[in-house]
Amino acid sequence: MVLGTVICLLIPGQLMGLFTHTEATIQAGETALRIIDAGFIVSAVSVTSSGALEGLGKGTPSLLISLCRYVVVIIPVAFLLSRLFGAVGVWNAFWITEAITAIISIVIYRKAITGP
């Protein structure tokens, strides 16, 4: 994730250029990558917690973490921020969701491992 973050920060235009030659799309993609990559490193907390719980046979807590990342947190945050800031708000919703979900993941993981 650190390598992906560095690459997205250093050469977002070149990355976008691999998929399109339209200048407006490349510029929009550069902005999106620079904002979204703020959540790459912190996402390791929820991904690792979810995977560890799944490996320990604790599927329900793992599912809760995944639902937070992909539905429960991201949708309302993206909706709200899109209303306030447009597309840039949606891009910011990704790192905000990862930060919120990291905290939720730690709580869920600790409760699942130690019990109620």
C-alpha positions in Angstrom: 0.0 0.0 0.0 2.9 2.3 0.7 4.3 1.7 -2.8 0.9 2.3 -4.4 0.5 5.5 -2.4 3.9 6.8 -3.6 3.2 5.8 -7.2 -0.2 7.5 -7.2 1.3 10.7 -5.7 4.3 10.9 -8.0 3.0 9.8 -11.4 -0.8 9.9 -11.4 -1.0 11.4 -14.9 1.2 8.6 -16.3 -1.0 6.0 -14.6 -4.2 7.6 -16.1 -2.5 7.8 -19.4 -2.3 4.0 -19.5 -6.1 3.9 -19.8 -6.9 7.0 -21.8 -5.4 9.8 -24.0 -8.2 12.3 -23.2 -6.6 15.2 -21.4 -9.7 16.1 -19.4 -10.0 12.5 -18.2 -6.3 12.4 -17.3 -6.6 15.6 -15.3 -9.7 14.4 -13.4 -8.0 11.1 -12.8 -4.9 12.8 -11.4 -7.0 14.7 -8.9 -8.9 11.6 -7.9 -5.8 9.5 -7.4 -4.1 12.1 -5.3 -7.1 12.4 -3.0 -8.1 8.7 -2.9 -4.5 7.5 -2.2 -4.7 9.2 1.2 -6.7 6.2 2.4 -4.5 3.5 1.0 -2.2 3.0 4.0 -4.9 3.3 6.6 -7.1 0.8 4.7 -4.6 -1.8 5.8 -6.1 -1.7 9.3 -9.6 -2.8 8.1 -8.4 -5.2 5.5 -6.0 -6.9 7.9 -8.6 -7.0 10.7 -11.3 -8.4 8.4 -9.0 -11.0 6.9 -7.7 -12.1 10.3 -11.2 -12.5 11.7 -12.2 -14.5 8.6 -9.2 -16.7 9.1 -10.1 -17.3 12.7 -13.6 -18.4 11.7 -15.2 -15.2 12.9 -17.2 -14.5 9.8 -19.8 -12.2 11.2 -17.4 -9.6 12.6 -15.4 -9.8 9.4 -18.6 -9.1 7.4 -19.4 -6.1 9.6 -16.0 -4.5 8.8 -16.5 -5.1 5.1 -20.0 -3.7 5.2 -18.7 -0.6 6.9 -16.1 -0.1 4.1 -18.4 -0.9 1.2 -21.9 0.2 2.2 -22.6 1.6 5.7 -20.0 4.4 5.8 -19.1 5.1 2.2 -22.6 5.6 0.8 -23.7 8.3 3.3 -20.3 10.0 3.4 -20.1 10.1 -0.4 -23.7 11.3 -0.7 -23.2 14.1 1.8 -19.8 15.2 0.5 -21.0 15.1 -3.1 -23.8 17.6 -2.2 -21.3 19.9 -0.5 -18.2 19.6 -2.8 -19.3 17.8 -6.0 -17.0 15.1 -7.5 -14.1 16.1 -5.2 -16.3 15.4 -2.2 -16.9 11.8 -3.5 -13.1 11.3 -3.9 -12.6 12.6 -0.3 -15.2 10.2 0.9 -12.9 7.3 0.2 -10.1 8.3 2.6 -12.6 9.5 5.2 -14.4 6.1 5.0 -11.1 4.3 5.4 -10.2 6.3 8.5 -13.6 5.8 10.1 -13.6 2.1 9.2 -10.1 1.6 10.7 -11.4 2.8 14.0 -14.5 0.6 13.8 -12.3 -2.3 12.8 -10.2 -2.0 15.8 -13.2 -2.0 18.1 -14.8 -5.0 16.3 -11.6 -6.9 16.2 -10.9 -6.4 20.0 -14.5 -7.4 20.9 -14.3 -10.5 18.6 -11.0 -11.7 20.0 -11.6 -10.9 23.7 -15.3 -11.5 23.8 -18.1 -9.2 25.3 
